[in-house]
Amino acid sequence: FAPGPEPMRLEISLFYPVIDQRHHKADFDAVAYFPAAVARFEDAALSDIGVHAPNGTFSKLALHLASDRTCQRSGSHQPGVDFPLAIFMPGEGTTRLWYSQIAATVASNGYIVSTIDPPYNVDVVEYLDGSLVLLNKTVWDTEDYEALARTAYVGIQSQAQDVSFVLDQLSNVTLARTLVPNLPAAGFNTTTAMFGHSLGGSTAYSILEQDTRVLGGLDMDGGLFGPGNGTDKPFMIMGCGNHTRDPDGDFTQITWAATWPNLTGWRREITIAVSSSLNTDRR
């Protein structure tokens, strides 16, 4: 999805539990929800679609996380042993950073969560050196439905490869131990589950039969039309009041209805009550 050949760089975030700190408010850190450049970008982007907020609104958002200072002092805490790994990918045209509160909440229930931004498929990626990569609108902004479906299909394939690459890297014990304090000598257990929103949810389905380390998945409102014609691994789809498994519905609903018989293992469809989909064409 890059406009030309370039080295692949993936920006990820890692969330992991630390020991109980409910009685030590000083051990909680309020960190910026977005890096400064991403906050400015989202201010402008959301203003363009009618979310009118004063300039600087998103730079003021904070994410409250339990500090890992105690974790670093305690050699007994071993997150690689104690907690399973979960992978998350965002929807096309968003950013993994919008979902950080979800990832932190999942982590607080006993998981290590890695969120991944696939560059050129999300609206903006800011790397540690300050450089930015933006959504490749030339391939996504089209009225040609078939062309858009082909692009999304390739997007799912490439994002599945991104997930496998991240799992490969987290299997590198030397690298992994630089990311999480007190990681045991064995490193991460990289058998995992994947969840995602929209195109990220589509990826969570398609990767199940492509990478044996991914044991199950959750699709939050994403069409099931990528590579993969079924699975016997556990899988769940999550929709809303006007977005359910309906063969006469929109694109996403039709794919859910068509794929449902091919989910031969544990399966669930969850509908979020008193909610609706504002953009039913989003993949």
Disulfide bonds with the S-S distance in Angstrom:
none
